[in-house]
């Protein structure tokens, strides 16, 4: 895989000895977190290639985790048995049999760590990446589990092969050069001015292209902007397939933008309050634009002019894109 192991990090809690018979990996992060951690998760799969491995994730990521093929089995943190982690009585099946556990839950919770430790042959706890930092988040996830990888390897290990999808085929059929636009984001501060997306859509249409507007749970109740077919609340495998069929993608710093990069579509991703050097999606065809300032109401056109976004899309989507990775491993 091109991933090199290094000494284990500080949050390691050995609680038993013996051969590894089972491995459980618990990762509670949202879509973008999961995709940034994917190289680390694949590194753990390679490290324990001879052991059955179960990956436990948030329910909304479950289908994508199966698609990523990073584990022998995938389970949901939203399942009733997962309540055991927080005091419930029914032990989840993925903790039966004293597995080795890697958990992104528990590093700051002594009680949870103790519950896990009583059921694990060995317990390794880590924190979900948040806020500023010296390393790109994907490199930080990898290093936490004892793996050092360069930027190209991280990008390769974050890739997802999209599935067949009649839903995606129906959206993309006959549309020629298709630009997928996701104007939303989890917080208002991360969103570029809606007028900017409208202007980019008009430029794309003038060149003979077509559009699809992406909307998810974070955009519930928001009006559509582009007068284009809308892909709203698609299951993540179908959304991955649709993005893979697009000529290009434009969006804010969001989980959908990470998914677009993971399936390989040339992508322009817009950053305001967050640092692109730490949070940019992994991929070889990603242009990450940092706005010149941002406020609580979002990214203004003065901070990120439309012409700059159009220029980045033209370079990535209308010419042969060159690798654009600035992840510091």
N, C-alpha and C positions, 0 to 999 in steps of 0.2 A: 504493500500500500504506500510505501514511501514515508511512513510515520515512524519516527524514532522515539523509543522509550527513554525516560530519564528517571531519576530518583523520585519516589512518591512525595506528594505534598504534605502539608502539616496536618490536615484534617483526616487522619487515618486512625481508626479505632479497632485494632485486632481483638477479637473476643473468642477465638477458637483456633484450633490447628487441624491439619489433616488435608487430604486431597480435595480439590474443588470438584463437586459433583453438579452443582447448579449455580447460576448467576442471576441476580435480579438487579435491574437498573431502574431507578425511580427518578423521573424527570418531570417536574410540574409546570414547566414554562409554557408560554403561549406560542403561537405559530412561529414568529420570528426568532424567539429564543431557541425553539426546537431545531430550526434550520441552522442557526449559528453553532449549536452544540453537536450537530450531526457528525462532523469529522471526529469529535471526541467519542461519540457513541459507537461509531464504526471502528475506532481504535480499540475500544473495549471488546467489541465482538471479535476482532482479530486476536486480541490477547488471550481470550478464553474460547478459542475456536473449537476445542474439544468438549465444551460444556454446554448444556441447554441453557439458553439465555432468554429471560422474559423482560421486556421493556414495558414499564408502567408510566403512562402519560395522561395528561388532561384529556377529558372525553372528546373535546372538539378537534384534537390532533390525532385521534385514534386511527382513523382511516388513512391519513397521510403516513403515520408511523408504520402501518402495515405495508404501504406502498414503498417505503424506503428500504424494506427488507434488511433491517439492521438487527433483527432478533428472531428467535425461533417462535416466540409467541408475544402478543401485545395485549396488555390489559389496561383498563381505564381507572383513573383515580376517582372518577365519579361513580363507580360501582359501589353497591352497598357494603361489600366486604372491606373496601378501602377505609371505611370509618374506623376500623381497628387501629389505624395509625394514631387516631386522636381519642382513643378510649373505648371504642366499640369492642364487642365480645367475639365476633366471628373473625377468625384468622384468615386473611386472604390466601388463596392457594399459592400465590407466588412467593409467600414466605414460609411455606411448608418445607420441611426437609433440610433446614439449616443452610440456606444458600449463602454465597458471598454476595454482599449487597453494596452497590454504589448508589448513593442517594443525594439528590439535590434538595431534599428535605431533611431538616434536623441539625444542620451545622450550628444554628443559633438556638436550638430547642433541646435542652438537656433531657427533658422527659421523653420526648419523641425519640431521641437518640438512644435512650436507655431501653425503650420498648423494642426498637429495631435490633439493638445489640443482643437482647435476650433470644432473638430468633435467627441470628445470623452467625455463620461461621467466621466471618470477618465483615466489618462495617467501615465503609469509606464515605465520608460526608463532605459535600461541597456546597458552595453558595451559587445561586443563579446570578449571572453577571448583571450589574445595575450601575448606572451613573457613569461618570468619567473614569478613565483609566489609561495606563501607558500602552497597553496592548489592545489590538483588535479583539473583540469579544470572542471570536472563534479561536484565536490563538490562545486566549486565556482559558477557555474551556478545555482545550487540548492539553495545555500545560498542567492544569489542575489534576488531570488523571495520569500525568507522567509521560506525555507525548509532546515531542517537539516536531513541528512540520513547517515547511516553507509555504509561502502564499499560494503557489500553484497547487501544491498538494492539498491544502485546505479547501481550495475551490473545487478540485476534482472530487474530494470526499464529501462535499456538500451537494453534489449533483443528484437529481432525482429523475428517473425515467418515467415520463407520464404514461398513464394507462390508455388503452382504447376507451373512447367515450362517444357514444352517439349524441349526447348532449353537446359536447364540444364540436363535433362534426356539423351539427345543425347550425350552431352559431357562426362557424367559419365558412360554410359552404358558399361558394360563389362570391366571396367578398374581396378577393384579390389581396392587395396590400392592406393588412389589418393592423390598426393601432389599438391596443388595449390600454385604457386609461382608468386608473383608480384614484379619484380625487380625494378620498377619505383617508383617515388615520385614527388611531386610538385616542388621540388628544387633539383639541382644536389648535394648540400651539404648533403642531407639526404640519398643519395643512397650508398648502400654497393657496393664494387668492383664487377663488373660483373663476374669476375673469381670465386668469392665465390659462387654465385648462381649456376654456372655451376658445381662446385665441389660437392655442396650439391645435385644437380640433379643426378650426376653420382653415388653418394652414395645411393640415394634412389632407382635408377634403379638396382643397384647391389643386393639390397634386394628384388627384384621382384616387386617393385612398379611402378606406372605410374604417368605421370605428365600432368598438364595443366598450360600454361603460361598466366597470366592475363596482359592485356595492356589496357590502357584507354587514354583519351585525353591528359594527361600529357606526354604520351609516343608516341605521334603521330610522325611518321618518324623514331623512334628508331628501329634498327634491333632486331628481336627476338633472344633470346640467347640459348634456351634449346633444340632445335630440337624436340619440343613437340607440340601437338595441342595447338592452341592459341585461347583464348577467348578475342577478341579485341572489345572494345567499346560496350559491352553488356549493355542493359538497366539495371538499378540498381536492379529491382526485379528479373530479370533472373540471374544477377551476385550473388545476395544473395542466390538464390536457388542453383546455382552451388557450391558456397562456402560451403553451408550446406551439400552437398553431398560428400565433400572431407574428407579424413581421417585426413589431417593436412594442415596447411597453413603457408607460410613463406613470409614475406614482410618487407619493410621499414616502417618508420613512415609516414603513408599516410591514406587517407580516406578509401581505400580498406581494409587496416588492421583493421580499426575500424569496418567495415562492417563484416569482417570475425569473429571478436570477438562477434559481436551482434547476429550472427546466431548460435554461440556456437561451431564452429569448433576449435579444439586445435590449437593454433596459437603461432608462434614465431615471434616477431616483433623487428626490429633492430633500435636502436637509436644512433645518432651521435651528431649533434649540439643541439638537443632538449633534454630536461630532461625527462626521462621515468617516474619519480615520479610524474610529472605534466601532461604528455600527453599520458601515456600508455592507450591502449584500455581497456574499461570496459569488464570484463568477468571473469569467474572462471577458465578457461583453457587457460590462456594467459601467455606466458613467454616473458618478455621484457628485452632485452639485451642491456646494455649501452656500446658503444665502448669506448676504452681508447684513447680518442682524436678524432678530426675530423677536416677536412679542407674544403675549398670552392669547391674542386673537388670530395668530397665524403668521404666515410669511407673506409680506406685501410684494407687489410688483416692483416697487423701488428696490427692495432688498434682493429680489431675484427676477430680473427682467425676462419677459417672454422671449426676446431675441436670443438670450443665452440658452434657454431650454430648447428652442427650435434648433439652434446650432449644434447642441449636443445630440439631439435626435438625428439630425442630418448626418453627422459624422458616424454615428453608430448604426443607423438603420438603412441609410441610403448609400453607403459605401461599404467596402469590406472592413469589418471591425477588427481592430488589433487588440490584443490582450491589455486589459486595464485593471491591474490588481495592485492595491497599495496596502495590503495587510502586512503588518509587521509581526512576524512570527517570533 
